Amino acid sequence: MKRLLQFFKFIFVGFGNAIIDLGVFNGLYLIAPTHNVRRLVVYNTMAVGAAILNSYIWNSRWTFRRQHKRHGPGAMRQRILFLIQSLINIVVNDLILGFIAPWIAETHLVDHVIANNIAKLLAMFLASLTSFLMMKLVVFV
């Protein structure tokens, strides 16, 4: 039961992260629209970075509160492992967005902005699954 509650807390935090992630991504796109995949990946990296900061604050203080170490060598280990999993999250997120967004846009079935957001949502979903497993099994143990 505790694991299920923990997973639902993670999902709840994830919704907040998704709002931040999509908000920053689309905000940057609104300010400087582009069809350049590299620029989209830069927007994505910035958006994911903002969401990761939010994730660390909420997951360390709420979702994984009992496993979170605030002081001592264990705390430094957790921070380093969280940073590593964050970098992996960004890479997974950027790779999926970078490959999927142009592919969806080339189908011409949906508008470019919608194609970017479909790719973004898929990237967020797959990277979030990766992050949960890493936080649960490696970072907050």
C-alpha positions in Angstrom: 0.0 0.0 0.0 2.9 2.4 0.8 4.4 1.8 -2.6 1.2 2.5 -4.3 0.7 5.8 -2.3 4.3 6.7 -3.1 3.7 6.1 -6.8 0.5 8.3 -6.8 2.5 11.1 -5.0 5.1 10.8 -7.8 2.3 11.0 -10.4 0.9 14.1 -8.7 4.3 15.8 -8.6 4.7 14.7 -12.2 1.5 16.6 -13.2 3.0 19.8 -11.7 6.3 19.1 -13.5 4.3 18.6 -16.7 2.6 21.9 -16.4 6.0 23.6 -15.8 7.7 21.7 -18.6 4.9 22.3 -21.2 4.6 25.9 -20.0 8.3 26.8 -20.4 8.5 24.8 -23.7 5.5 26.5 -25.3 6.4 29.9 -23.8 9.8 29.8 -25.4 8.2 28.6 -28.7 5.6 31.4 -28.5 8.4 34.0 -28.0 10.6 32.7 -30.8 8.7 30.2 -33.1 10.9 27.8 -35.0 11.0 24.8 -37.2 14.6 24.2 -36.3 14.9 20.9 -34.4 18.1 22.0 -32.6 16.3 25.1 -31.3 13.4 23.0 -30.2 15.8 20.7 -28.3 17.3 23.8 -26.6 13.8 24.9 -25.6 13.1 21.4 -24.4 16.3 21.2 -22.3 15.4 24.5 -20.6 11.8 23.3 -19.9 13.0 19.9 -18.6 15.5 21.7 -16.4 12.8 23.8 -14.8 10.6 20.7 -14.3 13.6 18.8 -12.8 14.2 21.5 -10.2 10.5 21.3 -9.2 10.7 17.6 -9.1 13.7 17.5 -6.8 12.1 19.9 -4.4 8.7 18.0 -4.2 10.0 14.4 -4.5 12.8 14.8 -1.9 10.5 16.6 0.6 7.2 14.7 0.0 7.2 11.6 -2.3 10.5 10.1 -1.1 10.7 12.0 2.2 11.6 9.0 4.4 14.4 8.0 2.0 15.7 11.5 1.6 18.9 12.3 3.5 19.3 16.0 4.3 22.8 15.9 5.8 26.0 13.9 5.8 27.7 11.7 3.1 24.4 10.1 2.2 22.9 13.5 1.3 25.8 14.2 -1.1 25.4 10.8 -2.6 21.7 11.4 -3.2 22.3 14.8 -4.8 24.9 13.4 -7.1 22.7 10.5 -8.1 19.8 12.8 -8.6 21.9 15.0 -10.9 23.0 11.9 -12.9 19.4 10.8 -13.3 18.4 14.3 -14.2 21.0 14.4 -17.0 19.8 11.0 -18.2 16.2 12.4 -18.1 17.2 15.4 -20.3 19.1 13.2 -22.8 16.1 10.7 -23.1 13.7 13.6 -23.4 15.8 15.5 -26.0 16.5 12.4 -28.1 12.8 11.4 -28.2 11.7 15.0 -29.0 14.5 15.5 -31.6 13.6 12.4 -33.5 9.8 12.3 -33.1 8.8 16.0 -33.6 10.2 16.2 -37.2 8.7 12.8 -38.1 5.2 13.9 -36.9 5.5 17.3 -38.6 6.5 15.6 -41.9 3.3 13.7 -42.0 1.4 17.0 -42.4 -1.5 15.5 -40.5 -1.3 18.1 -37.7 -0.1 21.6 -37.4 3.6 22.0 -36.5 2.8 23.3 -33.0 0.6 20.3 -32.3 3.3 17.9 -33.7 5.8 19.4 -31.3 3.5 19.0 -28.4 2.7 15.4 -29.2 6.4 14.6 -29.4 6.9 16.6 -26.2 4.2 14.6 -24.3 5.7 11.3 -25.5 9.1 12.4 -24.5 7.9 13.5 -21.1 6.0 10.2 -20.5 9.0 8.0 -21.4 11.5 10.1 -19.5 9.2 10.2 -16.4 9.1 6.4 -16.3 12.8 6.3 -16.5 13.1 8.9 -13.7 10.7 7.1 -11.4 12.6 3.9 -11.7 16.0 5.6 -11.1 14.7 7.6 -8.1 13.0 4.6 -6.6 15.8 2.1 -7.2 19.0 4.2 -7.1 18.7 7.7 -5.8 16.4 7.5 -2.7 17.3 4.0 -1.4 
